[in-house]
Amino acid sequence: MFNGRLTSIVKISLLSAIMAFTGNVFADPVKAALIYIGPTGDHGWTYAHDQGANHLKDIMGDNVEITRIESVAENSDSARVITSLARKNDIIFTTSFGYMEPTIKVAANYPDVKFEHATGYKRPTDNISTYSARFYEGRHVIGKIAGRMTKSNVIGYIASFPIPEVIRGINSAFLAARSVNPDVQIKIVWVYTWFDPGKEADAANALIAQGADIIMQHTDSTAAMTVAEEKGVHAFGQASDMSAWGPNAHLTSIINNWGPYYADRVKAIRDGTWTSADTFDGVEQGMVTFAPMQNMPDDVKLEAEMTILDLEFGDVHPFTGPINRQDGSVWLAEGETPPMFPDIITMDFYVEGIDSKYPN
């Protein structure tokens, strides 16, 4: 009897060791949650994250259970929602910059839960990771297109909040446009919201009234594209393909491809290899992609496609000196590129040539 029990114990121990060795740590499905700043029907930022969640489900099937919470404001409500999710999930993706401090606060109270914060840069505990995309690489491409396509030499930019990811996008787009058209100006309207179709439409109309014939946006709805279509100007989509809202206005859209990242991180939870890390991928890694280019001459399209290839192979950096700050002081010398931290990650200044006052 004793020998039989011992044999059973040995078999169980060996089976456990094999399961650990093969990474089959989670016998049950991984419980993953995503918290969204807007509705999944924005067809922009939140839609792109939700498409990423769909990709995760397609890849992992019954090995993952996904909870999605839409339209959570970047205030005390987000901390309550994140806390609620932390009580019943293994990994939580908080998908907006303003969730940074609430994520940190909740993570400290739930050390066994993994937290992934999009576009943030703080990881004070080892159960937090940060991830973002090099959106400024996409802005570099559309900046060149805008510089070629504008007839009024005025580009309009709808900006959400004065945070680094938005500032570096403005600078990147402007520098790229100026590189092909030194007469370009950029006019900026700050709407202080991520998703408000009414405010975004008003901003687009205001920029067009100021002479802009190209509209860019760092906001989440399709409202600006719709206005561009109505007013007969061109525009670029943000985060997702917005061509359906401007068949004549749409030039291309910068697309945020989150799916592979979500699948990799949840797989890491399942096999026990998840570690705290910062991911900041771009065109080369496929996290930043583009909708089909349209409504532009072939030579402009070719130049844009070549620029994308240059980014993929690392042959170009959107911020390559000489570049001065708005006040004329030197930021980058001839041929110099900036370090990722702090210059790009915490960017808080306009480059020389932008006339708009830097927001407080």
Secondary structure, DSSP 8 states (H G I E B T S, - for coil): -HHHHHHHHHHHHHHHHHHHHTT---SS-EEEEEE-SS-GGGSSHHHHHHHHHHHHHHHHGGGEEEEEE----SSHHHHHHHHHHHTT-SEEEE-SGGGHHHHHHHHHH-TTSEEEEET-----STTEEEEEE-HHHHHHHHHHHHHHH-SSSEEEEEE--SSHHHHHHHHHHHHHHHHH-TT-EEEEEE-S-SS-HHHHHHHHHHHHHTT-SEEEE-SSSSHHHHHHHHHT-EEEEEES--GGG-TTTEEEEEEE--HHHHHHHHHHHHHT-----EEEE-TTTTSEEE----SS-HHHHHHHHHHHHHHHTT---SS-SSEEBTTS-EEE-TT----IIIIITT----BTT--S----
